[in-house]
Amino acid sequence: MPRAMLSYTKEVLKKVSFDVKLFCDEIKKAVKRLLPHEIEELREFVVEITQKRPQLKVALSYIPHNTDHLLDRAV
């Protein structure tokens, strides 16, 4: 089930990538609902998207680098 949430999040991000604010809002939501290892994968996905759309790089600031502190939340 959690894997489905990551896939869904990626699809939503692709669809809203035309607007920086919407993209950032979806990133914030995703960080709250994804598991720590999925957040790492999300970061990689966003880095990939920002290669084509550099204006979206601001969204990376909403994705934590170190997700260890989120492990308590996943239990």
DSSP file (Angstrom, degrees, kcal/mol; ACC not computed):
  #  RESIDUE AA STRUCTURE BP1 BP2  ACC     N-H-->O    O-->H-N    N-H-->O    O-->H-N    TCO  KAPPA ALPHA  PHI   PSI    X-CA   Y-CA   Z-CA
    1    1 A M    >>        0   0    0      0, 0.0     4,-1.2     0, 0.0     3,-0.7   0.000 360.0 360.0 360.0 -48.9    0.0    0.0    0.0
    2    2 A P  H 3>  +     0   0    0      0, 0.0     4,-1.7     0, 0.0     3,-0.3   0.873 360.0  58.7 -58.0 -35.2    2.6    2.6    0.9
    3    3 A R  H 3> S+     0   0    0      1,-0.3     4,-2.2     2,-0.2     5,-0.2   0.876 100.9  56.4 -60.1 -36.0    4.3    2.0   -2.5
    4    4 A A  H <> S+     0   0    0     -3,-0.7     4,-2.6     1,-0.2    -1,-0.3   0.866 102.9  54.9 -62.8 -35.8    1.1    3.0   -4.1
    5    5 A M  H  X S+     0   0    0     -4,-1.2     4,-2.6    -3,-0.3    -1,-0.2   0.897 107.5  49.1 -66.1 -39.9    1.2    6.3   -2.3
    6    6 A L  H  X S+     0   0    0     -4,-1.7     4,-2.3     2,-0.2    -2,-0.2   0.929 112.4  47.8 -65.0 -44.2    4.6    7.1   -3.7
    7    7 A S  H  X S+     0   0    0     -4,-2.2     4,-2.1     1,-0.2    -2,-0.2   0.920 112.8  49.0 -61.3 -44.0    3.5    6.2   -7.2
    8    8 A Y  H  X S+     0   0    0     -4,-2.6     4,-2.5     1,-0.2    -2,-0.2   0.921 109.8  52.1 -61.2 -44.3    0.4    8.4   -6.8
    9    9 A T  H  X S+     0   0    0     -4,-2.6     4,-2.7     1,-0.2    -2,-0.2   0.907 108.3  50.9 -59.9 -43.5    2.5   11.3   -5.4
   10   10 A K  H  X S+     0   0    0     -4,-2.3     4,-2.2     2,-0.2    -1,-0.2   0.905 110.0  49.9 -61.9 -41.7    4.9   11.1   -8.4
   11   11 A E  H  X S+     0   0    0     -4,-2.1     4,-1.9     2,-0.2    -2,-0.2   0.924 111.5  48.1 -63.6 -44.0    1.9   11.2  -10.8
   12   12 A V  H  X S+     0   0    0     -4,-2.5     4,-1.9     1,-0.2    -2,-0.2   0.927 110.6  52.0 -61.8 -44.4    0.4   14.2   -9.1
   13   13 A L  H  X S+     0   0    0     -4,-2.7     4,-0.6     1,-0.2    -1,-0.2   0.882 107.5  52.0 -61.8 -38.8    3.8   16.0   -9.1
   14   14 A K  H >< S+     0   0    0     -4,-2.2     3,-0.6     1,-0.2    -1,-0.2   0.911 110.9  48.7 -61.1 -41.1    4.1   15.4  -12.8
   15   15 A K  H 3< S+     0   0    0     -4,-1.9     3,-0.3     1,-0.2    -2,-0.2   0.808 117.0  39.6 -72.2 -29.7    0.7   16.9  -13.4
   16   16 A V  H >< S+     0   0    0     -4,-1.9     3,-2.2     1,-0.2     7,-0.4   0.346  81.6 105.6-101.0   7.3    1.3   20.0  -11.2
   17   17 A S  T <<  +     0   0    0     -3,-0.6    -1,-0.2    -4,-0.6    -2,-0.1   0.584  66.1  73.4 -66.6  -7.3    4.9   20.6  -12.3
   18   18 A F  T 3  S+     0   0    0     -3,-0.3     2,-0.5     1,-0.2    -1,-0.3   0.674  97.5  52.4 -75.4 -16.6    3.7   23.6  -14.5
   19   19 A D    <>  -     0   0    0     -3,-2.2     4,-2.4     1,-0.1     5,-0.2  -0.973  68.2-156.1-128.5 119.9    3.2   25.6  -11.3
   20   20 A V  H  > S+     0   0    0     -2,-0.5     4,-2.6     1,-0.2     5,-0.2   0.895  94.8  50.3 -61.9 -43.1    5.9   26.1   -8.6
   21   21 A K  H  > S+     0   0    0      2,-0.2     4,-2.5     1,-0.2    -1,-0.2   0.939 112.6  45.5 -64.1 -47.1    3.5   26.8   -5.8
   22   22 A L  H  > S+     0   0    0      1,-0.2     4,-2.3     2,-0.2    -1,-0.2   0.910 112.7  52.3 -61.3 -41.5    1.3   23.8   -6.5
   23   23 A F  H  X S+     0   0    0     -4,-2.4     4,-1.9    -7,-0.4    -2,-0.2   0.932 111.1  46.3 -60.5 -46.9    4.4   21.6   -6.8
   24   24 A C  H  X S+     0   0    0     -4,-2.6     4,-2.3     1,-0.2    -1,-0.2   0.888 110.2  53.8 -64.2 -39.9    5.7   22.8   -3.5
   25   25 A D  H  X S+     0   0    0     -4,-2.5     4,-1.9     1,-0.2    -1,-0.2   0.905 109.7  47.9 -61.2 -41.4    2.3   22.3   -1.8
   26   26 A E  H  X S+     0   0    0     -4,-2.3     4,-2.4     2,-0.2    -1,-0.2   0.854 108.9  54.0 -69.3 -34.1    2.2   18.7   -3.1
   27   27 A I  H  X S+     0   0    0     -4,-1.9     4,-2.4     2,-0.2    -2,-0.2   0.932 107.4  51.1 -63.1 -45.2    5.8   18.1   -1.8
   28   28 A K  H  X S+     0   0    0     -4,-2.3     4,-1.1     1,-0.2    -2,-0.2   0.909 111.9  46.8 -59.2 -43.4    4.8   19.3    1.6
   29   29 A K  H  X S+     0   0    0     -4,-1.9     4,-1.2     1,-0.2     3,-0.4   0.916 111.0  52.2 -64.3 -43.0    1.9   16.9    1.7
   30   30 A A  H  X S+     0   0    0     -4,-2.4     4,-2.2     1,-0.2     3,-0.5   0.895 103.7  56.0 -62.4 -41.6    4.0   14.0    0.4
   31   31 A V  H  < S+     0   0    0     -4,-2.4    -1,-0.2     1,-0.2    -2,-0.2   0.831 107.2  51.7 -61.7 -31.4    6.6   14.5    3.1
   32   32 A K  H  < S+     0   0    0     -4,-1.1    -1,-0.2    -3,-0.4    -2,-0.2   0.810 119.0  33.1 -73.9 -30.2    3.9   14.1    5.8
   33   33 A R  H  < S+     0   0    0     -4,-1.2    -2,-0.2    -3,-0.5     2,-0.2   0.611  99.3  86.8-107.8 -12.2    2.5   10.9    4.4
   34   34 A L  S  < S-     0   0    0     -4,-2.2   -31,-0.1    -5,-0.2     5,-0.0  -0.530  77.7-110.3 -88.9 156.5    5.4    9.0    3.0
   35   35 A L    >>  -     0   0    0     -2,-0.2     4,-2.0   -33,-0.1     3,-0.7  -0.435  36.8-103.2 -76.4 157.3    7.7    6.6    4.8
   36   36 A P  H 3> S+     0   0    0      0, 0.0     4,-1.5     0, 0.0     5,-0.1   0.877 121.7  48.1 -52.5 -44.6   11.3    7.7    5.4
   37   37 A H  H 3> S+     0   0    0      1,-0.2     4,-1.4     2,-0.2     5,-0.1   0.819 110.8  52.8 -69.0 -27.2   12.8    5.5    2.6
   38   38 A E  H <> S+     0   0    0     -3,-0.7     4,-2.6     2,-0.2    -1,-0.2   0.832 102.9  57.7 -73.4 -32.0   10.1    6.8    0.2
   39   39 A I  H  X S+     0   0    0     -4,-2.0     4,-2.4     2,-0.2    -2,-0.2   0.884 104.3  52.4 -64.3 -37.6   11.0   10.4    1.0
   40   40 A E  H  X S+     0   0    0     -4,-1.5     4,-1.9     2,-0.2    -1,-0.2   0.914 110.9  46.7 -62.6 -42.4   14.6    9.6   -0.2
   41   41 A E  H  X S+     0   0    0     -4,-1.4     4,-2.2     1,-0.2    -2,-0.2   0.871 109.5  54.5 -67.4 -36.6   13.2    8.2   -3.4
   42   42 A L  H  X S+     0   0    0     -4,-2.6     4,-2.7     2,-0.2     5,-0.2   0.916 105.2  53.6 -60.9 -43.4   10.9   11.3   -3.7
   43   43 A R  H  X S+     0   0    0     -4,-2.4     4,-2.6     1,-0.2    -2,-0.2   0.929 108.7  48.7 -57.1 -46.7   14.0   13.5   -3.4
   44   44 A E  H  X S+     0   0    0     -4,-1.9     4,-2.0     1,-0.2    -1,-0.2   0.901 111.1  50.8 -60.5 -41.1   15.7   11.6   -6.3
   45   45 A F  H  X S+     0   0    0     -4,-2.2     4,-2.2     2,-0.2    -2,-0.2   0.915 110.8  47.8 -62.7 -44.3   12.6   12.0   -8.4
   46   46 A V  H  X S+     0   0    0     -4,-2.7     4,-2.5     2,-0.2    -2,-0.2   0.893 109.0  53.8 -67.4 -39.0   12.4   15.7   -7.7
   47   47 A V  H  X S+     0   0    0     -4,-2.6     4,-0.7    -5,-0.2    -1,-0.2   0.918 109.4  49.8 -58.9 -42.3   16.1   16.1   -8.6
   48   48 A E  H >X S+     0   0    0     -4,-2.0     3,-0.9     1,-0.2     4,-0.6   0.918 110.9  48.2 -62.5 -44.8   15.4   14.4  -11.8
   49   49 A I  H >X S+     0   0    0     -4,-2.2     4,-2.0     1,-0.2     3,-1.1   0.884 105.0  59.4 -63.7 -38.4   12.4   16.6  -12.6
   50   50 A T  H 3< S+     0   0    0     -4,-2.5    -1,-0.2     1,-0.3    -2,-0.2   0.660  90.6  70.7 -70.5 -12.8   14.4   19.8  -11.8
   51   51 A Q  H << S+     0   0    0     -3,-0.9    -1,-0.3    -4,-0.7    -2,-0.2   0.892 111.9  30.3 -63.5 -38.5   16.9   18.8  -14.5
   52   52 A K  H << S+     0   0    0     -3,-1.1    -2,-0.2    -4,-0.6    -1,-0.2   0.756 132.6  34.6 -90.4 -28.4   14.1   19.7  -17.0
   53   53 A R    ><  +     0   0    0     -4,-2.0     3,-2.2     1,-0.1    -1,-0.2  -0.702  63.8 176.8-130.0  80.0   12.4   22.4  -15.0
   54   54 A P  G >  S+     0   0    0      0, 0.0     3,-1.8     0, 0.0     4,-0.2   0.727  74.2  72.9 -58.8 -23.7   15.0   24.3  -12.9
   55   55 A Q  G >  S+     0   0    0      1,-0.3     3,-0.6     2,-0.1     4,-0.1   0.701  89.7  62.4 -64.9 -17.0   12.3   26.7  -11.5
   56   56 A L  G X  S+     0   0    0     -3,-2.2     3,-2.1     1,-0.2     4,-0.4   0.465  71.7  98.4 -86.6  -2.4   11.1   23.8   -9.4
   57   57 A K  G X   +     0   0    0     -3,-1.8     3,-1.6     1,-0.3     4,-0.4   0.780  68.6  71.6 -58.0 -27.3   14.4   23.5   -7.5
   58   58 A V  G X  S+     0   0    0     -3,-0.6     3,-1.4     1,-0.3    -1,-0.3   0.805  85.6  68.0 -58.0 -28.9   12.9   25.5   -4.6
   59   59 A A  G X  S+     0   0    0     -3,-2.1     3,-1.9     1,-0.3     4,-0.3   0.769  83.6  71.5 -64.4 -26.2   10.8   22.4   -3.8
   60   60 A L  G X  S+     0   0    0     -3,-1.6     3,-1.4    -4,-0.4    -1,-0.3   0.781  84.9  68.2 -61.3 -25.7   13.9   20.5   -2.7
   61   61 A S  G <  S+     0   0    0     -3,-1.4    -1,-0.3    -4,-0.4    -2,-0.2   0.680  95.1  56.3 -68.7 -15.1   14.0   22.7    0.4
   62   62 A Y  G <  S+     0   0    0     -3,-1.9    -1,-0.3    -4,-0.2    -2,-0.2   0.490  91.3  81.8 -93.0  -4.6   10.8   21.1    1.6
   63   63 A I  S <  S-     0   0    0     -3,-1.4   -35,-0.1    -4,-0.3    -1,-0.0  -0.899  84.1-126.3-104.8 117.5   12.3   17.5    1.5
   64   64 A P        -     0   0    0      0, 0.0     3,-0.1     0, 0.0   -21,-0.1  -0.311   7.6-150.1 -63.2 141.7   14.4   16.6    4.5
   65   65 A H  S    S+     0   0    0      1,-0.2     2,-0.7    -4,-0.1   -22,-0.0   0.911  89.3  45.0 -74.6 -44.7   17.9   15.4    3.8
   66   66 A N        +     0   0    0      1,-0.1     3,-0.3     2,-0.0    -1,-0.2  -0.895  61.6 176.6-106.3 114.0   18.1   13.2    6.9
   67   67 A T    >   +     0   0    0     -2,-0.7     3,-1.4     1,-0.2     4,-0.3   0.285  52.8 103.5-100.6  10.5   14.9   11.2    7.4
   68   68 A D  G >  S+     0   0    0      1,-0.3     3,-1.7     2,-0.2     4,-0.3   0.883  77.2  57.6 -58.7 -38.9   16.2    9.3   10.5
   69   69 A H  G 3  S+     0   0    0     -3,-0.3     3,-0.4     1,-0.3    -1,-0.3   0.662  99.3  61.2 -68.2 -13.4   14.1   11.5   12.8
   70   70 A L  G X> S+     0   0    0     -3,-1.4     4,-1.1     1,-0.2     3,-0.6   0.541  78.2  88.1 -88.2  -7.5   11.0   10.4   10.8
   71   71 A L  H <> S+     0   0    0     -3,-1.7     4,-0.7    -4,-0.3     3,-0.5   0.865  82.3  57.7 -61.5 -36.3   11.4    6.7   11.7
   72   72 A D  H >4 S+     0   0    0     -3,-0.4     3,-0.7    -4,-0.3    -1,-0.2   0.865 103.7  54.0 -60.3 -35.7    9.4    7.1   14.9
   73   73 A R  H <4 S+     0   0    0     -3,-0.6    -1,-0.2    -4,-0.3    -2,-0.2   0.816 101.4  59.2 -68.4 -30.9    6.5    8.4   12.8
   74   74 A A  H 3<        0   0    0     -4,-1.1    -1,-0.2    -3,-0.5    -2,-0.2   0.678 360.0 360.0 -75.0 -17.4    6.6    5.3   10.6
   75   75 A V    <<        0   0    0     -4,-0.7    -1,-0.2    -3,-0.7    -2,-0.1   0.475 360.0 360.0 -81.2 360.0    6.0    2.9   13.5
